[in-house]
């Protein structure tokens, strides 16, 4: 039996990020129901267990910290305003 090799899936993750950015953007309940209100992409190296610092790119709205900020803002706008 041969050695197991891992292939990069970075190109697939980048394509998924492009689609998710286009599908995002719902800021309030009045925006289109077909838009995503909150989603995050976490990419990591399975060999090291470390997150990829460049995927998704900063400002995409898909990074974990951006997702948490958006979720917090949406909650405040709806339930504390």
N, C-alpha and C positions, 0 to 999 in steps of 0.2 A: 504494500500500500504506500502511495506517495505522500510527500509532505503536504500539509494543508497550507495554502497561500491565501492571503486576503487581498481582495481587489478594492481599490478606492471607490467609494460611492459618492464622493464629493460632487461630481457632476450631476448626479441625481438629486442630491440635496439642494444644489444651487437652482436647478429647474423647479423643484417644489417650492423653494423660497420665492421665486419670481411669480409663480401662480398664487401663492398665499398673499403676497403683497397686493396683487390685483384684486383679490377677493376680500381684502380687509377694508377698513375705513369706516365701519359703522361706529359713529360716535354717540348716537342717542337712539332711543326707541323709535323716533320718527324717521330715522334713516331706513333705507331698503332692507327688508328682512333677509334678502339673499346675501347680504354682506356679512363678513365675519366680524364679530364684536371684539373678540379677544382670542389670540392664539400665540403660542410660543414654539420655537424650534430650538431644540437643544442637540447640538452635534458634538460628539466626543470621539476620541481615539480609543477603540476597545483594547488596544495593547497597553496603553498607559492609564486609561480611565480619566484622562484630562479632557476638559471641554475645549473645543476649538474656539479660540479667541476671535476669529474672523468670520465665523459662520453662526448665525446670519450676520450680515454686515450692520455695523452701528447705524441707527437711524431708520432701519427697515421696519421697526415696530414689532419685530418678531423675536428680538433678543429677550431673554428671561427678565432682565431688569425693566425693559420697556413694557413688557407684558404686565408685570406686576404694577407698574405705575399707571398704565391705562385702566387696569381692573380697579385699582383704588380710586381713580378719578371718576370712573363710571358709577361706582358704588356711592361715592359722596354726592354726586349729582342727583342720583335717584332717591337715595334714602336719608340723606342728611341735609338736603337743600330746602 
